[in-house]
Amino acid sequence: MSNIDLSEEEIIKKISTWSLVDIVHKPDGYDRKTLPEATSDNMLIYMEKINELVAEVNNLKRINSGLTDAFKNRKL
């Protein structure tokens, strides 16, 4: 696979705990974990991210089907 440089607008950013609106701190042994809380605001962020990923997958499938059709119609 080749490395392709993407612009900032083209990169799908990762979700971290700090990206979310509502977080809670839970004890974890002698330490504490920061976790997302199951709120409607956090679910909206997840849904938006899932929809962004679905749009990209659909775009890749569309590109792939075009390439597949081109190879099928190619004369050897």
mmJSON file of the N, C-alpha and C atoms, coordinates in Angstrom:
{"data_MODEL":{"atom_site":{
"group_PDB":["ATOM","ATOM","ATOM","ATOM","ATOM","ATOM","ATOM","ATOM","ATOM","ATOM","ATOM","ATOM","ATOM","ATOM","ATOM","ATOM","ATOM","ATOM","ATOM","ATOM","ATOM","ATOM","ATOM","ATOM","ATOM","ATOM","ATOM","ATOM","ATOM","ATOM","ATOM","ATOM","ATOM","ATOM","ATOM","ATOM","ATOM","ATOM","ATOM","ATOM","ATOM","ATOM","ATOM","ATOM","ATOM","ATOM","ATOM","ATOM","ATOM","ATOM","ATOM","ATOM","ATOM","ATOM","ATOM","ATOM","ATOM","ATOM","ATOM","ATOM","ATOM","ATOM","ATOM","ATOM","ATOM","ATOM","ATOM","ATOM","ATOM","ATOM","ATOM","ATOM","ATOM","ATOM","ATOM","ATOM","ATOM","ATOM","ATOM","ATOM","ATOM","ATOM","ATOM","ATOM","ATOM","ATOM","ATOM","ATOM","ATOM","ATOM","ATOM","ATOM","ATOM","ATOM","ATOM","ATOM","ATOM","ATOM","ATOM","ATOM","ATOM","ATOM","ATOM","ATOM","ATOM","ATOM","ATOM","ATOM","ATOM","ATOM","ATOM","ATOM","ATOM","ATOM","ATOM","ATOM","ATOM","ATOM","ATOM","ATOM","ATOM","ATOM","ATOM","ATOM","ATOM","ATOM","ATOM","ATOM","ATOM","ATOM","ATOM","ATOM","ATOM","ATOM","ATOM","ATOM","ATOM","ATOM","ATOM","ATOM","ATOM","ATOM","ATOM","ATOM","ATOM","ATOM","ATOM","ATOM","ATOM","ATOM","ATOM","ATOM","ATOM","ATOM","ATOM","ATOM","ATOM","ATOM","ATOM","ATOM","ATOM","ATOM","ATOM","ATOM","ATOM","ATOM","ATOM","ATOM","ATOM","ATOM","ATOM","ATOM","ATOM","ATOM","ATOM","ATOM","ATOM","ATOM","ATOM","ATOM","ATOM","ATOM","ATOM","ATOM","ATOM","ATOM","ATOM","ATOM","ATOM","ATOM","ATOM","ATOM","ATOM","ATOM","ATOM","ATOM","ATOM","ATOM","ATOM","ATOM","ATOM","ATOM","ATOM","ATOM","ATOM","ATOM","ATOM","ATOM","ATOM","ATOM","ATOM","ATOM","ATOM","ATOM","ATOM","ATOM","ATOM","ATOM","ATOM","ATOM","ATOM","ATOM","ATOM","ATOM","ATOM","ATOM","ATOM","ATOM"],
"id":[1,2,3,4,5,6,7,8,9,10,11,12,13,14,15,16,17,18,19,20,21,22,23,24,25,26,27,28,29,30,31,32,33,34,35,36,37,38,39,40,41,42,43,44,45,46,47,48,49,50,51,52,53,54,55,56,57,58,59,60,61,62,63,64,65,66,67,68,69,70,71,72,73,74,75,76,77,78,79,80,81,82,83,84,85,86,87,88,89,90,91,92,93,94,95,96,97,98,99,100,101,102,103,104,105,106,107,108,109,110,111,112,113,114,115,116,117,118,119,120,121,122,123,124,125,126,127,128,129,130,131,132,133,134,135,136,137,138,139,140,141,142,143,144,145,146,147,148,149,150,151,152,153,154,155,156,157,158,159,160,161,162,163,164,165,166,167,168,169,170,171,172,173,174,175,176,177,178,179,180,181,182,183,184,185,186,187,188,189,190,191,192,193,194,195,196,197,198,199,200,201,202,203,204,205,206,207,208,209,210,211,212,213,214,215,216,217,218,219,220,221,222,223,224,225,226,227,228],
"type_symbol":["N","C","C","N","C","C","N","C","C","N","C","C","N","C","C","N","C","C","N","C","C","N","C","C","N","C","C","N","C","C","N","C","C","N","C","C","N","C","C","N","C","C","N","C","C","N","C","C","N","C","C","N","C","C","N","C","C","N","C","C","N","C","C","N","C","C","N","C","C","N","C","C","N","C","C","N","C","C","N","C","C","N","C","C","N","C","C","N","C","C","N","C","C","N","C","C","N","C","C","N","C","C","N","C","C","N","C","C","N","C","C","N","C","C","N","C","C","N","C","C","N","C","C","N","C","C","N","C","C","N","C","C","N","C","C","N","C","C","N","C","C","N","C","C","N","C","C","N","C","C","N","C","C","N","C","C","N","C","C","N","C","C","N","C","C","N","C","C","N","C","C","N","C","C","N","C","C","N","C","C","N","C","C","N","C","C","N","C","C","N","C","C","N","C","C","N","C","C","N","C","C","N","C","C","N","C","C","N","C","C","N","C","C","N","C","C","N","C","C","N","C","C","N","C","C","N","C","C"],
"label_atom_id":["N","CA","C","N","CA","C","N","CA","C","N","CA","C","N","CA","C","N","CA","C","N","CA","C","N","CA","C","N","CA","C","N","CA","C","N","CA","C","N","CA","C","N","CA","C","N","CA","C","N","CA","C","N","CA","C","N","CA","C","N","CA","C","N","CA","C","N","CA","C","N","CA","C","N","CA","C","N","CA","C","N","CA","C","N","CA","C","N","CA","C","N","CA","C","N","CA","C","N","CA","C","N","CA","C","N","CA","C","N","CA","C","N","CA","C","N","CA","C","N","CA","C","N","CA","C","N","CA","C","N","CA","C","N","CA","C","N","CA","C","N","CA","C","N","CA","C","N","CA","C","N","CA","C","N","CA","C","N","CA","C","N","CA","C","N","CA","C","N","CA","C","N","CA","C","N","CA","C","N","CA","C","N","CA","C","N","CA","C","N","CA","C","N","CA","C","N","CA","C","N","CA","C","N","CA","C","N","CA","C","N","CA","C","N","CA","C","N","CA","C","N","CA","C","N","CA","C","N","CA","C","N","CA","C","N","CA","C","N","CA","C","N","CA","C","N","CA","C","N","CA","C","N","CA","C","N","CA","C","N","CA","C","N","CA","C"],
"label_alt_id":[null,null,null,null,null,null,null,null,null,null,null,null,null,null,null,null,null,null,null,null,null,null,null,null,null,null,null,null,null,null,null,null,null,null,null,null,null,null,null,null,null,null,null,null,null,null,null,null,null,null,null,null,null,null,null,null,null,null,null,null,null,null,null,null,null,null,null,null,null,null,null,null,null,null,null,null,null,null,null,null,null,null,null,null,null,null,null,null,null,null,null,null,null,null,null,null,null,null,null,null,null,null,null,null,null,null,null,null,null,null,null,null,null,null,null,null,null,null,null,null,null,null,null,null,null,null,null,null,null,null,null,null,null,null,null,null,null,null,null,null,null,null,null,null,null,null,null,null,null,null,null,null,null,null,null,null,null,null,null,null,null,null,null,null,null,null,null,null,null,null,null,null,null,null,null,null,null,null,null,null,null,null,null,null,null,null,null,null,null,null,null,null,null,null,null,null,null,null,null,null,null,null,null,null,null,null,null,null,null,null,null,null,null,null,null,null,null,null,null,null,null,null,null,null,null,null,null,null],
"label_comp_id":["MET","MET","MET","SER","SER","SER","ASN","ASN","ASN","ILE","ILE","ILE","ASP","ASP","ASP","LEU","LEU","LEU","SER","SER","SER","GLU","GLU","GLU","GLU","GLU","GLU","GLU","GLU","GLU","ILE","ILE","ILE","ILE","ILE","ILE","LYS","LYS","LYS","LYS","LYS","LYS","ILE","ILE","ILE","SER","SER","SER","THR","THR","THR","TRP","TRP","TRP","SER","SER","SER","LEU","LEU","LEU","VAL","VAL","VAL","ASP","ASP","ASP","ILE","ILE","ILE","VAL","VAL","VAL","HIS","HIS","HIS","LYS","LYS","LYS","PRO","PRO","PRO","ASP","ASP","ASP","GLY","GLY","GLY","TYR","TYR","TYR","ASP","ASP","ASP","ARG","ARG","ARG","LYS","LYS","LYS","THR","THR","THR","LEU","LEU","LEU","PRO","PRO","PRO","GLU","GLU","GLU","ALA","ALA","ALA","THR","THR","THR","SER","SER","SER","ASP","ASP","ASP","ASN","ASN","ASN","MET","MET","MET","LEU","LEU","LEU","ILE","ILE","ILE","TYR","TYR","TYR","MET","MET","MET","GLU","GLU","GLU","LYS","LYS","LYS","ILE","ILE","ILE","ASN","ASN","ASN","GLU","GLU","GLU","LEU","LEU","LEU","VAL","VAL","VAL","ALA","ALA","ALA","GLU","GLU","GLU","VAL","VAL","VAL","ASN","ASN","ASN","ASN","ASN","ASN","LEU","LEU","LEU","LYS","LYS","LYS","ARG","ARG","ARG","ILE","ILE","ILE","ASN","ASN","ASN","SER","SER","SER","GLY","GLY","GLY","LEU","LEU","LEU","THR","THR","THR","ASP","ASP","ASP","ALA","ALA","ALA","PHE","PHE","PHE","LYS","LYS","LYS","ASN","ASN","ASN","ARG","ARG","ARG","LYS","LYS","LYS","LEU","LEU","LEU"],
"label_asym_id":["A","A","A","A","A","A","A","A","A","A","A","A","A","A","A","A","A","A","A","A","A","A","A","A","A","A","A","A","A","A","A","A","A","A","A","A","A","A","A","A","A","A","A","A","A","A","A","A","A","A","A","A","A","A","A","A","A","A","A","A","A","A","A","A","A","A","A","A","A","A","A","A","A","A","A","A","A","A","A","A","A","A","A","A","A","A","A","A","A","A","A","A","A","A","A","A","A","A","A","A","A","A","A","A","A","A","A","A","A","A","A","A","A","A","A","A","A","A","A","A","A","A","A","A","A","A","A","A","A","A","A","A","A","A","A","A","A","A","A","A","A","A","A","A","A","A","A","A","A","A","A","A","A","A","A","A","A","A","A","A","A","A","A","A","A","A","A","A","A","A","A","A","A","A","A","A","A","A","A","A","A","A","A","A","A","A","A","A","A","A","A","A","A","A","A","A","A","A","A","A","A","A","A","A","A","A","A","A","A","A","A","A","A","A","A","A","A","A","A","A","A","A","A","A","A","A","A","A"],
"label_entity_id":["1","1","1","1","1","1","1","1","1","1","1","1","1","1","1","1","1","1","1","1","1","1","1","1","1","1","1","1","1","1","1","1","1","1","1","1","1","1","1","1","1","1","1","1","1","1","1","1","1","1","1","1","1","1","1","1","1","1","1","1","1","1","1","1","1","1","1","1","1","1","1","1","1","1","1","1","1","1","1","1","1","1","1","1","1","1","1","1","1","1","1","1","1","1","1","1","1","1","1","1","1","1","1","1","1","1","1","1","1","1","1","1","1","1","1","1","1","1","1","1","1","1","1","1","1","1","1","1","1","1","1","1","1","1","1","1","1","1","1","1","1","1","1","1","1","1","1","1","1","1","1","1","1","1","1","1","1","1","1","1","1","1","1","1","1","1","1","1","1","1","1","1","1","1","1","1","1","1","1","1","1","1","1","1","1","1","1","1","1","1","1","1","1","1","1","1","1","1","1","1","1","1","1","1","1","1","1","1","1","1","1","1","1","1","1","1","1","1","1","1","1","1","1","1","1","1","1","1"],
"label_seq_id":[1,1,1,2,2,2,3,3,3,4,4,4,5,5,5,6,6,6,7,7,7,8,8,8,9,9,9,10,10,10,11,11,11,12,12,12,13,13,13,14,14,14,15,15,15,16,16,16,17,17,17,18,18,18,19,19,19,20,20,20,21,21,21,22,22,22,23,23,23,24,24,24,25,25,25,26,26,26,27,27,27,28,28,28,29,29,29,30,30,30,31,31,31,32,32,32,33,33,33,34,34,34,35,35,35,36,36,36,37,37,37,38,38,38,39,39,39,40,40,40,41,41,41,42,42,42,43,43,43,44,44,44,45,45,45,46,46,46,47,47,47,48,48,48,49,49,49,50,50,50,51,51,51,52,52,52,53,53,53,54,54,54,55,55,55,56,56,56,57,57,57,58,58,58,59,59,59,60,60,60,61,61,61,62,62,62,63,63,63,64,64,64,65,65,65,66,66,66,67,67,67,68,68,68,69,69,69,70,70,70,71,71,71,72,72,72,73,73,73,74,74,74,75,75,75,76,76,76],
"pdbx_PDB_ins_code":[null,null,null,null,null,null,null,null,null,null,null,null,null,null,null,null,null,null,null,null,null,null,null,null,null,null,null,null,null,null,null,null,null,null,null,null,null,null,null,null,null,null,null,null,null,null,null,null,null,null,null,null,null,null,null,null,null,null,null,null,null,null,null,null,null,null,null,null,null,null,null,null,null,null,null,null,null,null,null,null,null,null,null,null,null,null,null,null,null,null,null,null,null,null,null,null,null,null,null,null,null,null,null,null,null,null,null,null,null,null,null,null,null,null,null,null,null,null,null,null,null,null,null,null,null,null,null,null,null,null,null,null,null,null,null,null,null,null,null,null,null,null,null,null,null,null,null,null,null,null,null,null,null,null,null,null,null,null,null,null,null,null,null,null,null,null,null,null,null,null,null,null,null,null,null,null,null,null,null,null,null,null,null,null,null,null,null,null,null,null,null,null,null,null,null,null,null,null,null,null,null,null,null,null,null,null,null,null,null,null,null,null,null,null,null,null,null,null,null,null,null,null,null,null,null,null,null,null],
"Cartn_x":[0.831,0.0,0.876,0.465,1.268,0.796,1.708,1.371,0.856,-0.313,-0.907,-1.1,-0.596,-0.772,-2.175,-2.886,-4.233,-4.21,-5.085,-5.185,-5.936,-5.9,-6.57,-8.067,-8.667,-10.108,-10.455,-9.511,-9.762,-9.562,-8.865,-8.567,-9.763,-10.153,-11.205,-10.525,-10.893,-10.236,-10.764,-9.873,-10.241,-11.076,-11.936,-12.686,-11.897,-11.709,-11.099,-12.095,-11.793,-12.667,-12.819,-11.759,-11.786,-12.567,-12.913,-13.725,-15.198,-15.556,-16.965,-17.401,-18.7,-19.268,-19.319,-19.838,-20.053,-19.129,-18.296,-17.389,-17.537,-17.166,-17.166,-15.815,-15.477,-14.243,-14.617,-14.103,-14.407,-13.13,-13.232,-12.043,-11.611,-10.3,-9.719,-8.508,-8.771,-7.707,-7.291,-6.004,-5.518,-5.539,-6.018,-6.038,-7.48,-7.669,-9.003,-9.007,-10.121,-10.299,-11.286,-11.048,-11.989,-12.751,-14.066,-14.904,-16.019,-16.489,-17.643,-18.908,-19.762,-21.033,-22.071,-23.006,-24.038,-25.126,-24.849,-25.819,-26.204,-27.299,-27.756,-26.747,-26.057,-25.043,-23.888,-23.424,-22.343,-22.815,-24.056,-24.588,-24.678,-25.017,-25.071,-23.685,-22.649,-21.278,-20.918,-21.271,-20.999,-21.739,-23.014,-23.8,-23.21,-22.769,-22.164,-20.882,-20.085,-18.838,-19.134,-20.117,-20.5,-20.989,-21.804,-22.3,-21.161,-20.153,-18.985,-18.245,-18.092,-17.416,-18.229,-19.551,-20.413,-20.305,-20.279,-20.146,-18.825,-17.746,-16.445,-16.425,-17.029,-17.092,-17.905,-19.038,-19.844,-19.075,-18.296,-17.475,-16.425,-15.778,-14.791,-15.43,-16.638,-17.336,-17.679,-18.087,-18.417,-17.169,-16.045,-14.781,-14.375,-14.486,-14.096,-14.967,-16.265,-17.134,-16.783,-16.398,-15.964,-14.706,-13.767,-12.535,-12.815,-13.701,-14.05,-14.695,-15.616,-16.267,-15.256,-14.304,-13.29,-12.447,-12.093,-11.296,-12.115,-13.401,-14.253,-14.377,-14.471,-14.674,-13.379,-12.268,-10.963,-10.706,-10.245,-9.913,-8.467,-8.278,-6.923,-6.279],
"Cartn_y":[-1.178,0.0,1.242,2.241,3.458,4.451,5.299,6.345,7.55,8.015,9.18,10.23,11.422,12.509,13.091,13.175,13.73,15.095,15.964,17.273,17.121,18.138,18.098,17.854,18.38,18.204,16.767,16.058,14.7,13.646,13.98,13.018,12.884,11.651,11.4,11.341,12.25,12.359,11.305,10.797,9.817,10.48,9.676,10.139,9.745,10.667,10.336,10.689,10.28,10.607,12.109,12.843,14.294,14.981,14.252,14.811,14.858,14.108,13.948,14.992,15.216,16.259,15.822,14.625,14.146,12.97,13.133,12.065,11.857,10.679,10.365,9.769,9.869,9.282,8.096,6.927,5.703,5.179,4.666,4.076,2.815,2.643,1.469,1.057,0.26,-0.098,1.137,1.471,2.676,3.884,3.691,4.746,5.089,6.014,6.381,6.376,5.913,5.924,7.02,7.656,8.626,7.944,7.875,7.15,8.046,7.8,8.549,8.088,9.028,8.693,8.484,7.581,7.281,8.359,9.472,10.574,10.806,11.528,11.806,12.673,13.575,14.398,13.548,12.603,11.724,10.805,10.316,9.46,10.218,11.492,12.316,12.422,12.589,12.638,11.309,10.194,8.874,8.692,9.092,8.948,9.763,10.978,11.812,11.176,10.614,9.966,8.707,7.925,6.722,7.107,8.163,8.607,9.085,9.731,10.157,8.943,7.913,6.697,5.958,5.903,5.25,5.958,7.29,8.049,7.709,7.594,7.252,5.827,4.888,3.504,3.432,4.131,4.142,4.744,5.796,6.399,5.404,4.69,3.69,2.552,2.139,1.09,1.564,2.829,3.389,3.414,3.846,3.875,2.46,1.53,0.148,-0.475,-0.205,-0.799,-0.241,1.033,1.602,0.93,0.666,-0.025,-1.465,-2.122,-3.501,-3.572,-2.645,-2.62,-2.349,-1.474,-1.168,-2.4,-3.163,-4.373,-5.457,-5.552,-6.552,-6.252,-4.979,-4.586,-4.458,-4.659,-4.529,-5.756,-5.506,-6.615,-7.028,-8.318,-8.849,-9.262],
"Cartn_z":[0.0,0.0,0.0,-0.753,-0.812,0.245,0.651,1.61,0.854,1.206,0.571,1.645,1.381,2.339,2.192,3.29,3.301,3.974,3.519,4.161,5.487,6.299,7.607,7.452,6.375,6.169,5.79,5.171,4.705,5.786,6.841,7.897,8.831,9.106,10.091,11.446,12.305,13.608,14.575,15.416,16.432,17.523,18.128,19.292,20.528,21.421,22.699,23.8,24.984,26.11,26.238,25.934,26.098,24.984,23.91,22.834,23.218,24.22,24.581,25.601,25.616,26.472,27.933,28.166,29.536,29.84,30.865,31.29,32.794,33.233,34.666,35.031,36.291,36.8,37.685,37.335,38.079,38.721,39.955,40.583,39.846,39.737,39.097,39.934,40.955,41.893,42.678,42.637,43.316,42.387,41.183,40.174,39.824,38.899,38.424,36.906,36.321,34.877,34.517,33.401,32.869,31.742,31.884,30.931,30.412,29.179,28.692,29.412,29.713,30.341,29.245,29.468,28.474,28.516,27.844,27.787,26.33,26.133,24.77,24.021,24.698,24.035,23.512,24.315,23.866,22.734,22.824,21.768,20.452,20.494,19.291,18.65,19.465,18.942,18.291,18.938,18.366,17.04,17.002,15.778,14.636,14.913,13.878,13.349,14.244,13.833,13.013,13.425,12.677,11.287,11.186,9.885,8.986,9.564,8.794,8.241,9.066,8.627,7.566,7.725,6.745,5.395,5.4,4.155,3.461,4.232,3.643,3.097,3.82,3.349,2.058,2.011,0.79,-0.378,-0.122,-1.167,-1.669,-0.747,-1.142,-1.943,-1.546,-2.287,-3.691,-3.827,-5.132,-6.022,-5.461,-6.205,-6.603,-5.665,-5.921,-7.0,-6.996,-8.015,-9.385,-9.454,-10.727,-11.232,-10.34,-10.729,-11.143,-10.407,-10.73,-12.105,-12.389,-13.698,-14.807,-14.546,-15.548,-15.863,-14.841,-15.075,-15.791,-15.476,-16.144,-17.63,-17.981,-19.369,-20.161,-19.514,-20.169,-21.041,-22.255,-23.154,-22.909,-22.786,-22.565,-23.856],
"occupancy":[1.0,1.0,1.0,1.0,1.0,1.0,1.0,1.0,1.0,1.0,1.0,1.0,1.0,1.0,1.0,1.0,1.0,1.0,1.0,1.0,1.0,1.0,1.0,1.0,1.0,1.0,1.0,1.0,1.0,1.0,1.0,1.0,1.0,1.0,1.0,1.0,1.0,1.0,1.0,1.0,1.0,1.0,1.0,1.0,1.0,1.0,1.0,1.0,1.0,1.0,1.0,1.0,1.0,1.0,1.0,1.0,1.0,1.0,1.0,1.0,1.0,1.0,1.0,1.0,1.0,1.0,1.0,1.0,1.0,1.0,1.0,1.0,1.0,1.0,1.0,1.0,1.0,1.0,1.0,1.0,1.0,1.0,1.0,1.0,1.0,1.0,1.0,1.0,1.0,1.0,1.0,1.0,1.0,1.0,1.0,1.0,1.0,1.0,1.0,1.0,1.0,1.0,1.0,1.0,1.0,1.0,1.0,1.0,1.0,1.0,1.0,1.0,1.0,1.0,1.0,1.0,1.0,1.0,1.0,1.0,1.0,1.0,1.0,1.0,1.0,1.0,1.0,1.0,1.0,1.0,1.0,1.0,1.0,1.0,1.0,1.0,1.0,1.0,1.0,1.0,1.0,1.0,1.0,1.0,1.0,1.0,1.0,1.0,1.0,1.0,1.0,1.0,1.0,1.0,1.0,1.0,1.0,1.0,1.0,1.0,1.0,1.0,1.0,1.0,1.0,1.0,1.0,1.0,1.0,1.0,1.0,1.0,1.0,1.0,1.0,1.0,1.0,1.0,1.0,1.0,1.0,1.0,1.0,1.0,1.0,1.0,1.0,1.0,1.0,1.0,1.0,1.0,1.0,1.0,1.0,1.0,1.0,1.0,1.0,1.0,1.0,1.0,1.0,1.0,1.0,1.0,1.0,1.0,1.0,1.0,1.0,1.0,1.0,1.0,1.0,1.0,1.0,1.0,1.0,1.0,1.0,1.0,1.0,1.0,1.0,1.0,1.0,1.0],
"B_iso_or_equiv":[0.0,0.0,0.0,0.0,0.0,0.0,0.0,0.0,0.0,0.0,0.0,0.0,0.0,0.0,0.0,0.0,0.0,0.0,0.0,0.0,0.0,0.0,0.0,0.0,0.0,0.0,0.0,0.0,0.0,0.0,0.0,0.0,0.0,0.0,0.0,0.0,0.0,0.0,0.0,0.0,0.0,0.0,0.0,0.0,0.0,0.0,0.0,0.0,0.0,0.0,0.0,0.0,0.0,0.0,0.0,0.0,0.0,0.0,0.0,0.0,0.0,0.0,0.0,0.0,0.0,0.0,0.0,0.0,0.0,0.0,0.0,0.0,0.0,0.0,0.0,0.0,0.0,0.0,0.0,0.0,0.0,0.0,0.0,0.0,0.0,0.0,0.0,0.0,0.0,0.0,0.0,0.0,0.0,0.0,0.0,0.0,0.0,0.0,0.0,0.0,0.0,0.0,0.0,0.0,0.0,0.0,0.0,0.0,0.0,0.0,0.0,0.0,0.0,0.0,0.0,0.0,0.0,0.0,0.0,0.0,0.0,0.0,0.0,0.0,0.0,0.0,0.0,0.0,0.0,0.0,0.0,0.0,0.0,0.0,0.0,0.0,0.0,0.0,0.0,0.0,0.0,0.0,0.0,0.0,0.0,0.0,0.0,0.0,0.0,0.0,0.0,0.0,0.0,0.0,0.0,0.0,0.0,0.0,0.0,0.0,0.0,0.0,0.0,0.0,0.0,0.0,0.0,0.0,0.0,0.0,0.0,0.0,0.0,0.0,0.0,0.0,0.0,0.0,0.0,0.0,0.0,0.0,0.0,0.0,0.0,0.0,0.0,0.0,0.0,0.0,0.0,0.0,0.0,0.0,0.0,0.0,0.0,0.0,0.0,0.0,0.0,0.0,0.0,0.0,0.0,0.0,0.0,0.0,0.0,0.0,0.0,0.0,0.0,0.0,0.0,0.0,0.0,0.0,0.0,0.0,0.0,0.0,0.0,0.0,0.0,0.0,0.0,0.0],
"pdbx_formal_charge":[null,null,null,null,null,null,null,null,null,null,null,null,null,null,null,null,null,null,null,null,null,null,null,null,null,null,null,null,null,null,null,null,null,null,null,null,null,null,null,null,null,null,null,null,null,null,null,null,null,null,null,null,null,null,null,null,null,null,null,null,null,null,null,null,null,null,null,null,null,null,null,null,null,null,null,null,null,null,null,null,null,null,null,null,null,null,null,null,null,null,null,null,null,null,null,null,null,null,null,null,null,null,null,null,null,null,null,null,null,null,null,null,null,null,null,null,null,null,null,null,null,null,null,null,null,null,null,null,null,null,null,null,null,null,null,null,null,null,null,null,null,null,null,null,null,null,null,null,null,null,null,null,null,null,null,null,null,null,null,null,null,null,null,null,null,null,null,null,null,null,null,null,null,null,null,null,null,null,null,null,null,null,null,null,null,null,null,null,null,null,null,null,null,null,null,null,null,null,null,null,null,null,null,null,null,null,null,null,null,null,null,null,null,null,null,null,null,null,null,null,null,null,null,null,null,null,null,null],
"auth_seq_id":[1,1,1,2,2,2,3,3,3,4,4,4,5,5,5,6,6,6,7,7,7,8,8,8,9,9,9,10,10,10,11,11,11,12,12,12,13,13,13,14,14,14,15,15,15,16,16,16,17,17,17,18,18,18,19,19,19,20,20,20,21,21,21,22,22,22,23,23,23,24,24,24,25,25,25,26,26,26,27,27,27,28,28,28,29,29,29,30,30,30,31,31,31,32,32,32,33,33,33,34,34,34,35,35,35,36,36,36,37,37,37,38,38,38,39,39,39,40,40,40,41,41,41,42,42,42,43,43,43,44,44,44,45,45,45,46,46,46,47,47,47,48,48,48,49,49,49,50,50,50,51,51,51,52,52,52,53,53,53,54,54,54,55,55,55,56,56,56,57,57,57,58,58,58,59,59,59,60,60,60,61,61,61,62,62,62,63,63,63,64,64,64,65,65,65,66,66,66,67,67,67,68,68,68,69,69,69,70,70,70,71,71,71,72,72,72,73,73,73,74,74,74,75,75,75,76,76,76],
"auth_comp_id":["MET","MET","MET","SER","SER","SER","ASN","ASN","ASN","ILE","ILE","ILE","ASP","ASP","ASP","LEU","LEU","LEU","SER","SER","SER","GLU","GLU","GLU","GLU","GLU","GLU","GLU","GLU","GLU","ILE","ILE","ILE","ILE","ILE","ILE","LYS","LYS","LYS","LYS","LYS","LYS","ILE","ILE","ILE","SER","SER","SER","THR","THR","THR","TRP","TRP","TRP","SER","SER","SER","LEU","LEU","LEU","VAL","VAL","VAL","ASP","ASP","ASP","ILE","ILE","ILE","VAL","VAL","VAL","HIS","HIS","HIS","LYS","LYS","LYS","PRO","PRO","PRO","ASP","ASP","ASP","GLY","GLY","GLY","TYR","TYR","TYR","ASP","ASP","ASP","ARG","ARG","ARG","LYS","LYS","LYS","THR","THR","THR","LEU","LEU","LEU","PRO","PRO","PRO","GLU","GLU","GLU","ALA","ALA","ALA","THR","THR","THR","SER","SER","SER","ASP","ASP","ASP","ASN","ASN","ASN","MET","MET","MET","LEU","LEU","LEU","ILE","ILE","ILE","TYR","TYR","TYR","MET","MET","MET","GLU","GLU","GLU","LYS","LYS","LYS","ILE","ILE","ILE","ASN","ASN","ASN","GLU","GLU","GLU","LEU","LEU","LEU","VAL","VAL","VAL","ALA","ALA","ALA","GLU","GLU","GLU","VAL","VAL","VAL","ASN","ASN","ASN","ASN","ASN","ASN","LEU","LEU","LEU","LYS","LYS","LYS","ARG","ARG","ARG","ILE","ILE","ILE","ASN","ASN","ASN","SER","SER","SER","GLY","GLY","GLY","LEU","LEU","LEU","THR","THR","THR","ASP","ASP","ASP","ALA","ALA","ALA","PHE","PHE","PHE","LYS","LYS","LYS","ASN","ASN","ASN","ARG","ARG","ARG","LYS","LYS","LYS","LEU","LEU","LEU"],
"auth_asym_id":["A","A","A","A","A","A","A","A","A","A","A","A","A","A","A","A","A","A","A","A","A","A","A","A","A","A","A","A","A","A","A","A","A","A","A","A","A","A","A","A","A","A","A","A","A","A","A","A","A","A","A","A","A","A","A","A","A","A","A","A","A","A","A","A","A","A","A","A","A","A","A","A","A","A","A","A","A","A","A","A","A","A","A","A","A","A","A","A","A","A","A","A","A","A","A","A","A","A","A","A","A","A","A","A","A","A","A","A","A","A","A","A","A","A","A","A","A","A","A","A","A","A","A","A","A","A","A","A","A","A","A","A","A","A","A","A","A","A","A","A","A","A","A","A","A","A","A","A","A","A","A","A","A","A","A","A","A","A","A","A","A","A","A","A","A","A","A","A","A","A","A","A","A","A","A","A","A","A","A","A","A","A","A","A","A","A","A","A","A","A","A","A","A","A","A","A","A","A","A","A","A","A","A","A","A","A","A","A","A","A","A","A","A","A","A","A","A","A","A","A","A","A","A","A","A","A","A","A"],
"auth_atom_id":["N","CA","C","N","CA","C","N","CA","C","N","CA","C","N","CA","C","N","CA","C","N","CA","C","N","CA","C","N","CA","C","N","CA","C","N","CA","C","N","CA","C","N","CA","C","N","CA","C","N","CA","C","N","CA","C","N","CA","C","N","CA","C","N","CA","C","N","CA","C","N","CA","C","N","CA","C","N","CA","C","N","CA","C","N","CA","C","N","CA","C","N","CA","C","N","CA","C","N","CA","C","N","CA","C","N","CA","C","N","CA","C","N","CA","C","N","CA","C","N","CA","C","N","CA","C","N","CA","C","N","CA","C","N","CA","C","N","CA","C","N","CA","C","N","CA","C","N","CA","C","N","CA","C","N","CA","C","N","CA","C","N","CA","C","N","CA","C","N","CA","C","N","CA","C","N","CA","C","N","CA","C","N","CA","C","N","CA","C","N","CA","C","N","CA","C","N","CA","C","N","CA","C","N","CA","C","N","CA","C","N","CA","C","N","CA","C","N","CA","C","N","CA","C","N","CA","C","N","CA","C","N","CA","C","N","CA","C","N","CA","C","N","CA","C","N","CA","C","N","CA","C","N","CA","C","N","CA","C","N","CA","C","N","CA","C"],
"pdbx_PDB_model_num":[1,1,1,1,1,1,1,1,1,1,1,1,1,1,1,1,1,1,1,1,1,1,1,1,1,1,1,1,1,1,1,1,1,1,1,1,1,1,1,1,1,1,1,1,1,1,1,1,1,1,1,1,1,1,1,1,1,1,1,1,1,1,1,1,1,1,1,1,1,1,1,1,1,1,1,1,1,1,1,1,1,1,1,1,1,1,1,1,1,1,1,1,1,1,1,1,1,1,1,1,1,1,1,1,1,1,1,1,1,1,1,1,1,1,1,1,1,1,1,1,1,1,1,1,1,1,1,1,1,1,1,1,1,1,1,1,1,1,1,1,1,1,1,1,1,1,1,1,1,1,1,1,1,1,1,1,1,1,1,1,1,1,1,1,1,1,1,1,1,1,1,1,1,1,1,1,1,1,1,1,1,1,1,1,1,1,1,1,1,1,1,1,1,1,1,1,1,1,1,1,1,1,1,1,1,1,1,1,1,1,1,1,1,1,1,1,1,1,1,1,1,1,1,1,1,1,1,1]
}}}
